[in-house]
Amino acid sequence: TRLLENIVHHRGCGKYLAQSSLVAIHRPTWKLAGLLALTAVHSSTAHIPQVAIGREFQGLGLGTAMMKLSLAGLARSGYREVSLTVTDQNSGAVRLYERLGFETLRTFGAFVWERAPE
């Protein structure tokens, strides 16, 4: 939740586009199935700082549907470019983004600090 709070309330990833961001709810259980947050970093460039699909909902086409819906809405709103970042170890997401026409612009390292067990 802290990541989403930062996206919504701070502009490090651009201005949060609340009306364009998506939340998917699995109606039979009312579980959060997925979310896709959108920001505007320029008048013609949007950024996707977060896509998350619940484990039990992965592989069902939800990520594809949410991405297509978002990209179509952004295009209708005048955005010509959309960026996102993903770790190359998330091969399913990488394949999805490539199928949707995204191309790798730059590869960079990701750093993680883990607290030592006590």
RASUL-V692616 format. One line per field, one symbol per residue. phi: phi as a letter, one per 40 degrees, with the letter a starting at -180 (. if undefined). psi: psi as a letter, one per 40 degrees, with the letter a starting at -180 (. if undefined). A space follows every 50 residues. Layout:
phi->???
psi->???
This chain:
phi->.cdccccccbbcbhccbccbcbbbbccdbgcccaaacbbbbacbbbbbca babddcbcgbgcdccccccccccccccgcbabbabacccccccdcdcccc hcbccabacbbbbbcccc
psi->ddddddddeifdeahhgdeeiihhhhddefihdiihiiiheidehiigeh hhhideeieeedddddddddddddddeeheihiiiiieegddddddddde eiihdihiihhhhhhii.
